């Protein structure tokens, strides 16, 4: 097992406001960016949290990939988003695709700042 896990905690996102509260819009963004990055979606799940005092709450979206997963969590009240991209590199190195996916998502959410992390998981050729 060997893979790449990318995360980004995005602060003060300047994206279209719908991307922080609309489950359908967030899921469509996930599916579209996964495809453009060259990864293969195999399933998806999205949850729109209930409004509080009439104010829309956030969204969690997950796309299962043949290569692993993409998760997005939004906090509209903070204009914040967390992004989680993990690819296993079994059968080929998908690292460049993971970086393309993360970069595309950051370009859409337009955070004023993002705390990005990269974790190399597992080791090559260990059985």
TILUM-805434 format. One line per field, with one value per residue: x, y, z of N, C-alpha, C, O in turn; residue number from 1; residue in three letters. Coordinates in pm, 1 decimal, always signed. Each point is the difference from the previous one (the first is absolute). Layout:
nc1	c(X|...)
nc2	c(Y|...)
nc3	c(Z|...)
cac1	c(X|...)
cac2	c(Y|...)
cac3	c(Z|...)
cc1	c(X|...)
cc2	c(Y|...)
cc3	c(Z|...)
oc1	c(X|...)
oc2	c(Y|...)
oc3	c(Z|...)
seq	c(NUM|...)
type	c(Ala|...)
! end
This chain:
nc1	c(+84.6|-124.5|+68.8|-175.2|+116.1|-179.5|+139.7|-221.7|+150.5|-205.3|+163.2|-180.7|-132.7|+144.6|-30.9|-23.4|-116.8|-50.8|+173.1|-113.4|-119.4|+123.4|-162.4|-199.3|-48.3|-79.0|-214.0|-152.8|-28.4|-130.3|-223.4|-102.0|-30.3|-179.2|-206.3|-79.5|-81.5|-208.1|-135.2|+50.3|-144.7|+14.6|+79.6|-217.2|+120.6|-224.9|+136.0|-223.7|+180.5|-79.0|-180.1|+142.0|-178.5|-51.1|+124.0|+16.0|-69.9|+136.2|+204.5|-134.9|+211.6|-138.5|+220.0|-167.8|+196.0|-3.3|-1.9|-217.2|+138.9|-224.5|+141.4|-225.2|+145.7|-224.9|+124.4|-207.2|-66.8|+81.4|-194.3|-120.8|+219.4|-135.2|+222.9|-135.3|+221.8|-151.6|+224.1|-144.9|+178.1|-195.8|+186.1|+62.9|+149.2|-98.5|+212.7|+94.1|-38.4|+140.6|+201.9|+11.2|+8.9|+189.1|+157.5|-41.2|+62.4|+214.8|+49.7|-51.5|+128.4|+162.1|+107.8|-113.7|-127.8|+215.5|-144.5|+197.5|-137.7|+210.1|-168.5|+214.4|-156.8|+20.6|-21.4|+181.6|-152.8|-166.6|+139.3)
nc2	c(-117.6|+78.9|+149.5|+72.1|+81.4|+28.8|+144.8|+23.2|+122.5|-47.5|+147.5|+23.3|-176.4|-9.3|-189.9|-127.7|+187.7|+32.9|+118.5|+183.1|+51.8|+51.4|-96.0|+91.7|+190.2|-20.1|-56.9|+161.7|+137.1|-70.1|+0.1|+196.0|+70.2|-92.7|+70.2|+190.9|-44.8|-38.0|+128.1|-173.2|+136.1|-21.3|+185.1|-16.2|+164.6|+11.4|+150.4|-5.4|+118.6|-122.3|+59.7|+173.0|-77.9|-204.0|-66.4|+85.8|-214.4|-81.1|+7.2|-178.5|+41.8|-162.6|+30.7|-146.9|-18.1|+25.4|+222.8|+46.2|+173.4|+32.3|+135.9|+5.3|+148.3|-7.5|+184.8|-67.6|-140.9|-188.2|-54.7|-155.5|-26.6|-179.1|+18.6|-135.7|+30.7|-151.8|+5.1|-152.9|-75.3|-53.1|-118.3|+98.8|+98.1|-33.9|-61.4|-90.9|-220.3|-133.2|-37.4|-162.4|-212.1|-88.5|-69.3|-206.1|-174.5|-61.5|-127.2|-213.5|-146.4|-45.6|-191.2|+86.6|-153.9|-55.2|-97.3|+58.8|-168.3|-38.9|-130.4|-10.7|-68.2|-68.8|-217.1|+104.5|-64.3|+115.1|-164.2)
nc3	c(+0.0|-165.8|+153.1|-119.5|+174.2|-131.4|+98.8|+25.4|+112.9|-76.0|-45.9|+132.3|+46.6|-171.1|+116.2|-183.5|+25.3|-215.7|-76.5|+54.4|-185.7|-176.0|+122.9|-42.5|+109.2|+208.7|+33.6|-26.3|+175.7|+168.1|-15.1|+37.6|+211.5|+95.1|-51.9|+88.7|+204.1|-78.0|+127.2|+133.8|-105.5|+225.1|+100.6|+53.7|+95.6|+8.6|+98.7|-28.7|+58.4|+171.5|-120.4|-12.2|+113.5|-83.2|+174.4|-208.4|-17.4|+159.0|-94.8|-18.7|-60.0|-70.1|-34.1|-32.9|+104.4|-221.3|-39.4|-8.4|+49.0|-15.4|+111.2|+3.1|+87.9|+15.9|-28.7|-57.4|+162.7|-91.7|-100.9|+111.5|-41.5|+18.2|-15.7|-115.8|-6.8|-62.9|+0.4|-76.3|+108.8|+95.8|-31.2|+188.8|-136.1|+199.5|+35.5|-181.3|-16.5|+115.5|-88.8|-155.1|+75.4|+81.1|-143.5|-80.0|+127.6|-2.0|-177.2|+45.9|+111.6|-145.8|+42.0|+175.4|+105.1|-32.4|+141.2|-92.5|-65.5|+69.9|-66.5|+68.1|-146.5|+214.2|-49.3|-75.5|-151.5|+89.2|+56.8)
cac1	c(-84.6|+73.3|-89.8|+19.1|-115.7|+8.1|-107.7|+5.2|-97.5|-15.9|-56.3|-53.1|-20.5|-66.7|-69.8|-144.6|-57.1|-71.9|+93.8|+15.1|-126.4|-84.4|+53.6|+4.6|+110.2|+125.8|+19.4|+33.5|+139.3|+83.9|-1.4|+65.4|+143.8|+58.4|+12.4|+101.3|+130.8|+37.8|-28.2|-122.9|-102.3|-75.1|-122.2|-3.1|-96.5|+2.3|-95.5|-19.4|-43.2|-121.1|+13.5|-13.6|-67.0|-22.1|+126.3|+51.3|+121.8|+97.9|-15.3|+108.8|-8.5|+105.4|+1.7|+89.4|+75.8|+68.7|+132.2|-25.0|-115.0|-1.7|-101.9|-11.4|-87.5|-11.5|-52.5|-33.6|+5.4|+140.2|+55.3|+110.5|-14.3|+112.8|+13.3|+74.5|+19.8|+92.7|+12.7|+96.9|+77.9|+3.9|-22.2|+46.7|+16.3|-108.6|+32.6|-21.6|-145.2|-44.9|+37.1|-89.1|-132.3|+7.5|+18.7|-125.6|-95.2|+43.4|-30.9|-144.2|-39.9|+68.3|+24.1|+102.8|+115.3|-26.2|+102.1|+9.3|+87.9|+23.6|+47.8|+29.5|-43.3|+49.8|+129.6|-1.1|+47.3|+5.2|-106.7)
cac2	c(+117.6|+125.5|+100.2|+141.0|+59.3|+146.4|+69.3|+146.2|+70.6|+124.8|+106.9|+118.1|-36.2|+103.8|-69.4|+18.4|-38.0|-127.5|-110.9|-24.7|-44.1|-74.8|-135.4|-36.6|+74.4|-53.8|-132.5|+17.5|+45.6|-117.3|-91.4|+65.5|+17.4|-134.7|-40.5|+83.2|-38.7|-129.1|-106.3|-72.2|-7.2|-126.2|+22.2|+134.2|+24.3|+139.0|+30.1|+142.0|+9.5|+81.0|+141.8|+36.5|+130.2|+50.6|+23.2|-125.6|-56.2|-52.3|-118.8|-96.9|-80.4|-99.4|-77.2|-115.0|-13.0|-127.2|+23.9|+18.2|+85.6|+145.6|+48.0|+144.9|+41.5|+146.3|+75.6|+129.7|+106.7|+39.7|+3.8|-95.1|-128.8|-91.6|-87.5|-121.1|-80.6|-111.2|-96.1|-107.4|-8.0|-138.4|-9.7|+121.4|+117.4|+95.2|+120.8|+121.3|+17.3|+50.5|+141.9|+72.0|+7.9|+97.3|+133.9|+41.5|+33.9|+126.4|+107.0|+25.7|+54.2|+129.8|+42.0|+101.4|-78.3|-143.5|-80.8|-120.9|-104.7|-111.9|-116.0|-118.1|-112.6|-131.0|-9.8|-70.6|-138.0|-74.5|-101.1)
cac3	c(+0.0|-8.9|-54.7|+30.5|+67.2|-1.6|+69.2|+2.7|+83.0|-74.8|+82.6|-68.8|-140.3|-78.7|-107.6|-8.6|+130.1|-12.4|+20.7|+143.3|+60.2|-93.6|-14.7|-142.5|-61.5|+51.2|-58.0|-141.5|-1.6|+28.3|-114.3|-113.4|+21.5|-0.4|-140.6|-65.0|+53.7|-55.5|+95.8|-32.3|+104.2|+0.4|+78.1|+58.9|+106.4|+44.1|+107.2|+28.9|+139.1|+11.2|+33.9|+141.0|+7.6|-134.6|-69.5|-54.8|+58.8|-93.7|-83.1|-7.6|-122.3|-16.6|-123.5|+5.4|-123.7|-21.0|+57.3|+143.3|+30.2|+14.1|+94.8|+18.4|+109.7|-3.8|+114.6|-58.5|+100.4|+13.1|-136.3|+8.8|-67.3|+10.0|-115.9|+31.4|-120.3|+22.1|-108.5|+15.3|-123.1|-44.5|-143.9|-67.6|+86.0|-22.0|+76.9|-80.4|-9.8|+129.8|+5.1|-92.9|+63.0|+109.7|-56.4|-63.6|+106.1|+60.3|-95.6|+5.4|+130.6|+11.9|+139.0|+24.3|+45.5|+11.0|+65.4|-81.5|+51.3|-90.3|+75.1|-81.1|+81.6|-36.3|-64.6|-128.0|-11.1|+126.3|+3.3)
cc1	c(+88.8|-94.4|+34.4|-129.8|+22.8|-117.8|+19.8|-113.5|-8.2|-76.2|-44.8|-12.5|-83.5|-72.3|-146.0|-59.5|-72.8|+92.1|+26.1|-125.1|-85.1|+61.8|+15.0|+118.4|+135.6|+28.7|+36.8|+144.0|+93.9|+11.5|+76.0|+151.1|+72.4|+24.5|+110.9|+140.8|+46.5|-17.3|-136.7|-93.3|-73.7|-128.8|+7.6|-108.2|+13.6|-106.2|-1.6|-55.0|-120.7|+30.4|-19.8|-55.3|-14.2|+126.2|+55.3|+130.2|+86.0|-38.2|+122.4|-23.4|+119.6|-17.9|+101.2|+64.3|+52.6|+137.4|-5.8|-117.0|+30.4|-109.1|+7.9|-98.3|-3.3|-58.8|-32.5|+9.4|+141.9|+65.6|+121.1|-35.8|+121.4|-6.9|+91.8|+5.4|+100.5|-1.5|+99.5|+71.5|+22.5|-28.6|+44.0|+5.4|-105.9|+25.1|-26.5|-149.4|-57.2|+31.4|-87.5|-137.5|+0.2|+12.6|-128.3|-103.2|+37.1|-30.7|-148.0|-39.3|+67.1|+22.5|+102.8|+126.6|-41.7|+119.4|+2.2|+99.5|+6.3|+62.4|+20.4|-24.5|+57.1|+138.4|-13.9|+50.4|+18.3|-116.7|-15.3)
cc2	c(+123.4|+102.3|+139.8|+55.8|+150.7|+57.5|+150.9|+50.5|+141.3|+103.2|+117.5|-25.0|+105.9|-58.6|+44.2|-54.0|-134.1|-118.7|-29.3|-59.9|-92.9|-135.8|-39.1|+68.1|-55.0|-136.6|+10.3|+48.2|-118.2|-89.7|+59.9|+8.9|-134.2|-43.8|+76.8|-38.3|-135.4|-116.8|-60.9|-8.1|-132.7|+8.9|+138.4|+8.7|+146.1|+18.6|+150.4|+9.3|+93.5|+144.9|+19.8|+141.8|+64.3|+26.3|-134.7|-40.6|-59.9|-129.0|-88.8|-83.1|-92.4|-66.9|-111.8|-14.0|-141.7|+9.3|+30.4|+94.6|+149.8|+32.2|+151.4|+24.3|+152.6|+54.5|+140.2|+115.2|+51.3|+25.0|-92.9|-131.8|-85.2|-96.2|-115.6|-85.8|-109.7|-89.8|-107.4|-10.9|-144.2|-2.3|+122.3|+115.6|+104.0|+134.8|+128.0|+28.8|+54.3|+148.5|+83.2|+19.3|+104.9|+141.9|+52.5|+41.2|+131.6|+118.1|+36.2|+65.6|+133.8|+43.2|+112.4|-66.4|-145.7|-67.3|-133.3|-97.5|-113.8|-113.1|-115.6|-121.1|-130.9|+5.4|-78.3|-143.0|-73.3|-96.2|-55.7)
cc3	c(+0.0|-61.0|+44.5|+56.5|+7.3|+77.4|-12.3|+88.4|-55.9|+83.1|-86.6|-149.9|-70.4|-120.3|-5.7|+130.8|-4.6|+26.3|+147.4|+62.9|-87.2|-29.7|-146.7|-69.2|+44.5|-61.5|-147.5|-15.5|+21.3|-123.0|-118.5|+19.0|+5.5|-144.1|-70.5|+46.9|-53.1|+95.2|-30.4|+120.0|-10.4|+82.2|+62.4|+106.4|+41.3|+107.1|+22.5|+141.8|+11.0|+40.8|+149.7|+4.9|-137.3|-80.6|-47.3|+67.2|-110.0|-68.7|+19.0|-125.1|-7.0|-135.4|+19.3|-136.3|-14.3|+66.0|+150.3|+25.5|-7.7|+100.2|+8.7|+113.0|-1.8|+129.8|-50.5|+99.6|+22.4|-135.2|-7.8|-68.8|+35.5|-118.2|+37.0|-126.3|+34.2|-122.2|+41.1|-133.7|-44.4|-149.6|-77.4|+96.4|-37.4|+69.1|-77.9|-13.8|+130.3|+13.6|-93.4|+61.6|+110.9|-53.7|-64.5|+104.2|+67.5|-92.1|+2.9|+132.5|+31.6|+145.2|+6.5|+50.7|+11.3|+67.4|-72.3|+62.1|-100.8|+80.7|-97.3|+88.4|-53.6|-62.0|-129.4|+17.3|+131.9|+2.1|+138.3)
oc1	c(+94.0|-70.3|+96.1|-106.6|+93.8|-113.3|+111.9|-115.8|+93.6|-106.7|+67.0|+57.0|-101.2|-14.4|-46.6|+32.3|-5.2|-45.6|+64.7|+5.1|-93.7|+101.1|+100.9|+70.1|+91.7|+112.9|+87.5|+71.4|+99.4|+110.2|+78.6|+75.5|+114.9|+107.3|+82.0|+95.0|+116.5|+56.6|-78.5|+30.7|-36.5|-89.1|+105.7|-98.9|+110.5|-105.8|+103.8|-107.6|-11.1|+95.7|-74.5|+61.7|+18.2|-8.0|+14.5|+83.8|-29.8|-109.4|+111.9|-109.1|+112.7|-110.0|+118.5|-67.2|+22.6|+55.7|+103.5|-114.7|+114.9|-111.3|+108.6|-107.6|+104.4|-81.8|+84.9|+35.1|+18.6|+117.6|+104.3|-116.4|+112.3|-107.2|+100.2|-102.9|+111.7|-106.3|+107.5|-56.7|+101.0|-100.3|-12.4|-67.9|+4.2|-90.7|-55.6|-41.5|-89.3|-83.3|-40.7|-59.3|-89.8|-69.8|-32.0|-71.0|-87.5|-35.9|-35.3|-76.9|-50.8|-42.5|+94.1|+110.8|-117.3|+114.9|-91.6|+103.1|-95.7|+104.2|-92.3|+63.8|+12.9|+65.0|-91.7|+91.6|+88.1|-113.5|-84.7)
oc2	c(+10.9|-29.5|+21.9|-16.0|+46.3|-45.5|+48.6|-37.5|+78.7|-28.4|+36.0|+72.5|+46.3|+66.0|+77.3|-111.8|-70.0|-104.2|-99.5|-48.8|-61.9|-9.3|-59.3|-62.7|-12.5|-27.7|-72.8|-45.5|-14.0|-35.6|-68.9|-29.7|-9.6|-50.6|-59.2|+5.9|-36.5|-107.3|+57.5|-67.5|-43.5|-83.7|+63.1|-73.2|+52.7|-62.9|+62.3|-52.5|+95.6|+28.5|-73.4|+93.4|+120.7|+42.1|-93.6|+83.3|+14.2|-53.9|+48.7|-52.7|+39.4|-40.8|+24.1|+3.1|-68.6|-100.3|-10.1|-42.7|+43.8|-51.1|+58.0|-59.6|+64.8|-65.3|+88.9|+112.2|+109.8|+35.7|+35.5|-39.2|+50.2|-46.5|+18.1|-48.7|+28.4|-38.2|+29.4|+31.6|-32.1|+55.5|+2.1|+0.3|+57.5|+82.6|+95.1|+115.8|+84.7|+77.1|+110.5|+107.3|+84.0|+90.1|+118.3|+98.9|+82.0|+107.7|+116.1|+96.1|+75.7|+108.9|+4.5|+45.3|-31.8|+19.2|-81.1|+39.2|-26.8|+17.0|-40.9|-16.4|-19.8|+104.5|-80.6|-26.3|-85.4|+39.7|-86.4)
oc3	c(+78.8|-96.6|+73.9|-59.5|+65.0|-15.8|-16.8|-18.0|+13.6|+54.4|-96.8|-81.5|+52.6|-102.9|+83.8|+40.2|+101.1|+47.1|+32.7|+112.9|+50.4|-69.6|-38.5|-79.4|-81.3|-40.5|-47.0|-89.4|-71.3|-41.8|-65.1|-92.6|-43.3|-32.8|-70.1|-78.1|+15.4|-21.4|-75.4|+98.2|-109.2|-14.5|-0.3|-2.5|+12.4|-3.4|+22.3|+28.9|-76.8|+71.9|+64.9|-51.4|-16.0|-115.4|+78.6|+34.7|-118.5|+16.9|+16.4|-21.5|+30.1|-37.5|+23.1|-103.1|+99.7|+44.7|+65.7|-12.6|+4.0|-11.7|+2.0|+4.2|-8.2|+65.0|+6.6|-36.6|+52.4|-7.0|-55.0|-7.6|+5.6|-39.0|+69.2|-47.1|+43.3|-49.0|+52.1|-104.6|-62.6|-44.9|-122.5|+102.7|-108.8|+10.6|+55.0|+2.3|-1.8|+47.6|+35.9|-10.6|+5.9|+46.5|+11.9|-18.3|+28.0|+47.4|-20.7|+0.4|+82.7|+38.4|-79.2|-28.8|+19.6|-39.7|+14.2|+54.8|-72.6|+63.3|-70.5|+104.0|-120.8|-1.3|-15.5|+78.0|+10.0|-26.3|+22.8)
seq	c(1|2|3|4|5|6|7|8|9|10|11|12|13|14|15|16|17|18|19|20|21|22|23|24|25|26|27|28|29|30|31|32|33|34|35|36|37|38|39|40|41|42|43|44|45|46|47|48|49|50|51|52|53|54|55|56|57|58|59|60|61|62|63|64|65|66|67|68|69|70|71|72|73|74|75|76|77|78|79|80|81|82|83|84|85|86|87|88|89|90|91|92|93|94|95|96|97|98|99|100|101|102|103|104|105|106|107|108|109|110|111|112|113|114|115|116|117|118|119|120|121|122|123|124|125|126|127)
type	c(Unk|Unk|Unk|Unk|Unk|Unk|Unk|Unk|Unk|Unk|Unk|Unk|Unk|Unk|Unk|Unk|Unk|Unk|Unk|Unk|Unk|Unk|Unk|Unk|Unk|Unk|Unk|Unk|Unk|Unk|Unk|Unk|Unk|Unk|Unk|Unk|Unk|Unk|Unk|Unk|Unk|Unk|Unk|Unk|Unk|Unk|Unk|Unk|Unk|Unk|Unk|Unk|Unk|Unk|Unk|Unk|Unk|Unk|Unk|Unk|Unk|Unk|Unk|Unk|Unk|Unk|Unk|Unk|Unk|Unk|Unk|Unk|Unk|Unk|Unk|Unk|Unk|Unk|Unk|Unk|Unk|Unk|Unk|Unk|Unk|Unk|Unk|Unk|Unk|Unk|Unk|Unk|Unk|Unk|Unk|Unk|Unk|Unk|Unk|Unk|Unk|Unk|Unk|Unk|Unk|Unk|Unk|Unk|Unk|Unk|Unk|Unk|Unk|Unk|Unk|Unk|Unk|Unk|Unk|Unk|Unk|Unk|Unk|Unk|Unk|Unk|Unk)
! end
